[in-house]
Structure formats: structure tokens, C-alpha cells
Amino acid sequence: MGLHKVTYNVGWTAWLDIAPEGVNKATGLEFVAGELGIPRSRVLAIGDGRNDIDMLEWVGIGVAMGQAPDEVLAVADETTGSDLEDGVAAVLARRFPA
């Protein structure tokens, strides 16, 4: 495609993430957390794809969805149910009880 100084990640189906070199979900969270004064240890992220690995490694609490591939599960601090099992809702209910 003629793109230079970019990183990319191929998804499970017909999608492709392209970002400038050095920019990913982790760097985005690091920037926002810094602007808000939130320490890394208090940041929680939930992911299910290879494009989430950097993010799950950076945050204080990294949660992998049940349908995530093995390399995502390996870097997460914990695993929740799949999207069909309302995994995100389960994590939020447990971490932020009403």
C-alpha cells in the first residue's frame, strides 16, 4: 500500500488496524490517564484481540474476554466470559458494585 512508519494488526475477519508507528491503545490510555492524573495501577481495560495486547500489558488490571486468542489470554491479569456471555458486564458488576 505504500505506507511507511506505521504499524498494523490484522483482525479475525475483514478488518485491519493501521496506526502511526508508536501509537496504539496503550499509548492512548497512557495519554488520557496522564491528563486526568490517574495512576496506571488504577486503569482497567478489557480486550479480546491481538490489537489489545499492548493495552492489556500497560494497564493495572488487564482483562481478556473469553473468546480471546491464547496470546491475549496469556498477557491478561484475569479472564471473563465471552461477549455472548456478557463478560464485560460481569467484570463491571464485580469491580463496581452498585
N, C-alpha and C positions, 0 to 999 in steps of 0.2 A: 504494500500500500504506500510505500514511500515515507512512512512515519519514522521520525528519529527522536531519540531521547524520550521515549515513552515506555511504559510497562503495560502489559496486558494480561488478562486472565480469561480463559475460555470457560464458559458456563456449561451446565449439564445439557442444555438444549441449544437453541439457536441464538445465544446472546454472547456478547464479548464486552468486557470492561476494558477501557483504554484510559490511561491517566498519564499526566506528565511524570517523568522519572522522579521518584522520591515522594510521590503523592499517593496515598491510599487511605483506607478507612481509619487506620491507626493514627496517621498524621492529622487527619481531620478531627478525630476525637481529642488528640493531644492539644490541638489549637483551641478548640472550644472549651475544654476543661481548663486550660491555662487562662483564657479570657474570663472565665467565670470563677476562677480561684478554687476549683475543685481538685483535690489531690487524686492522682491516678488510682490510688488504693480504693477510692470510693466510686469509681466508674464501673458500671456493669454493662456488658454487651452480650448480645445473643446472635449467633450466626449459624449458617448451615452450608456454606460454600467455601471453596478454596480461596475465594477473594476475601474471606473473613479471617483467615489465619493470622495475618499481621495484627488485626484489631483484637482478636481474642488473646494474643500474646501480650499486647500492650496494656490492656485494661486490668484493673484489680481483680475483677470477677468475670471470667470468660465462660459463657455457657454455650454448648453446642446443642443444636436441635437433634432429635432422634434420627432423622433421615440423613444427617451429615456424613460425608465420606470419612473413612478411617483417619486420614491425615488431619482433618478438622477435629475429630473426637480426641485425637492424641494431644492437641495443644490446649484443649479446654480444661477449666478447673472443675466443671461439672457438666452433666448431660441432662436434658429434659426430654419430654415426649416429642414426637414429631409434630409437624404443623397440623396434620389431620387429628392429632390427639390434644390439640390446644396447648402445646408445650410452652409457648410464650406466656399464656395466661397463668399456667401453673407456676412458673418462675416468679412472675409479678405478684401473684397472690401470696406466695411463700415469703418473698423478700419484703413486701409492702402490705402487711395485713391491714384490713380495714378497722 
